[in-house]
Amino acid sequence: MLGEQAQVVTNYELSRLEQFLDRVWGQLGIDLVFTRHFLDRVNDPRNIRPITVDELRSLFAKTYKKYGHLFAHLKKKNIEAVLADVHTQINVPFVLQWDNSNNVLDLVSKTVMRKSNFLTRNKKYLVEGKIMITSRLRRVIREEISRVLGEEMKFIAKISGIGNVVVDGTSESEVRMRLAKTLRRGKKDIESVTKVTPDRAKQAEKRLGIENDDDDDFGEFGIGG
């Protein structure tokens, strides 16, 4: 997608993430566990777009905020369910089980996949939030959109899960159609498209940080919002 190169999540990176999450979830008496299959599946080509460490950290952070206390009260009740991020389309089937030897509740992430129509008979715990946009991906999006749309007029488009981006095009309808095709999104994900003056476009680009891409590639932020 958009010329993005595959990024492999290493065993070391996953181990560091697990250690970080354990410190957070440990406050509720919950231990996070990633299986070997989880590591294999996180780098699987079937994900279409590579799953990143930032996306995983965000998913579990949002899950902690929304469901952490609920999970903590399910001690000694073995549960199989799925964590699902609505925007990134990442799904994590997991088991919540009591560990008698360590006297903690284990949240075992069995596998992971990016899939929009993930089907399961188990309960889904949904979380929402912005896609993690790195400076590298932001540049790729901007360059690809400019290449496809040309430079006739300036528009500000609000895209579900990404936020606001400044794009060029010939008309509002063309921008909607080309954005949906370029980003492989449904047209309903293009929430609004507004024609703007060049001066306003420059102001928006500056506000969105397009002129300054020296942020950390592991930063957690969305464009616009």
N, C-alpha and C positions, 0 to 999 in steps of 0.2 A: 504494500500500500504506500503510495506517494514516494516510492523509491527508498523506503526505510530499510536499513540493513538489519539482519537478524542479530539480536543481542542475546548471548547465552547467560543464563543465571547459573552461577557456579555453586558448588557445594559449600564453599567458604562463605559466599554472600548469603546463602540461605541459612547457614549456621549462625551468622552474625545477626540476621533478622530474627531468628528464633530466640536468641539470647536477649535481644532488645524487647521483643514482645513478652517474653517470660517475666521481665522486670515489671512491665505494665500490668499484665494479666495476673501476675503473682499477688498483687494487692487484693485480688478477689479469691485467692486460693485456687487459681486455675493455671495449669501448666500446658503450654502450647507445644505440640509435637508435629513435625513434618515427616511423613514416611518417605522411603526411598522412591516409591512410585511417584510421589508428589514432585520430587526433583526431576525425574525422567519426563513427566508429563508437562512440567512448566516450560520446557524447551521444545515441545513437540510442534512440528510444522503445521499440524492441524489447527493450531491456535490462530492461524492466518497472520495476525499481527502479534509480534513477540510480547509475552507477558513480562513486565519489569518488576524489579524489587520495589520501586516506588509504589506501583499499583497494589502490590501485595501488602505493603506496610499500610497504605491508605485503607484498604479493605478491612484489615484487622483492627485498625484504629477506629474506624467508623462502627464496626461491629461491637467493639468494647464499649463505646459511648452509648450505643442504642440497646444492646442486648446483654452486656456484661453482667449486670446485677441479676438479670433474669436467669442466665446460665448458672450463676453461682448458687442459686436456690434450687437447682435441679440435681443436687448431690444424690449419689447412689441411685440415680435413674438413668440407665443407659439409653441414649437417644441417638438416632441417626437422622441427619438433616443436611441441608445445603445452605451455605452462605452465598448470596448472589448480589453482585454489584450491578445496579441497573444501568449505569452509564458506561462502565468499561466492559460489561457483559462477561465478567469473570465469575466462574462458579467453582465453589470449593465444597465438595461432599465431605462431611466430617462425622466423627463419632464423639459423643460426650460421654465419658465413662469414669467411674470412680476407681482410683488407684489405691488399693488397700495398703500396699507396701510403703508408699510414700505419704499416704493420707492426704492426697490432693485430688482435684478433679482434672482429668486429662481431656483436652480438646485436641483430638487427633485428626489432622487434615490428611485425608486419604489420597486425594488427587486434586487436580485443578485443570480447568479448561476455559477458553474464551469461546462462548457459543451463545448466540442470541436466543435460540429456541430450545434451551436445555430442558429436557423432560425428566421428571422424577416423580416417584410416588411418595417420597418423603417431603416433610415440611420445608419450605424455603424461608430463610430469614433474609429479607431484602434490605439493602442499604443503598443510599444515593449520595452523590457528590460529584465534584468536578473531576474530569480526567486529568491525570498528571501530565502537564505539558512542560517538557524540558526545552531549554533554549534551542537545542539541536532540532527537535521536532517542530518547534515553532517556526524556525527558519525554513524547514522543508515545506511546511504547509503554506507559508507566505510565498515562497518561490514558485511552488507548483500552481497555486491559484493565479498568480500573476502571469505565468506562462500560458495557462489555459484561457484566461479571460481577456488578455490584452490590456491596453491602457487607454480606453476611450473616456470613461467617467469613473468617479470614485463612489463607492458604496460602503456603508457599515452594515455588516450582516451579523445577526445574533444566532449562534448555532448551539443547539441543545447539547450540554455536556462539555462544551468548549468555551462558550461565551462570545464576546465581540471580536470580530476581525475586520480589518480594512481591506477591501478588494476592489479590483477594477472590472469594468464591464460595459456593455452597451445599453442594458435595460434591466429593470428589477426582475422581470421574468427570466431573462437569460442568466442573471447571477444566481437565482434560485436553482435553475436547472443544472448549471455547470457546477455549482457547489455540491449539490446532491450527488452528482456523478463523480466529481473529483475526490470527495471525501467518503464516497460509498455510503451515503446516508439517505434515509427516506426524506422526501420533500417536507414532511411535517417536522423534521428536525431543524429545518431552516426557519426559525421562529419569526424573524423579521428581516427585511432588507430596506435600507433607507439611503436615498441618494444624498450626498453631501458635497459641499464646496471643497476645493483643494485645501484651503486653509483649515477647515474643520477636520479634514482627513489627516492632515499633518499633526494637528493637536491630538487627535485620537490615537495615531500611531505612537506619538511620544508618551501618551498616558498608558498605552498598552505595553510600553517597553520595547517596541519594535526596533528603535534606534540604538538600544543598548542591550546586547545579548551576552553580557559577561557574567550572568548569574550561574549558580552551581547547577550542573546537569542533574543533580539529585535533589534539587529544590522541589517543594510541593506547592504548586500554584496553578491557577487557570488563567486563560487569557480573558481579560475583561471581567466576566463574572456577572 
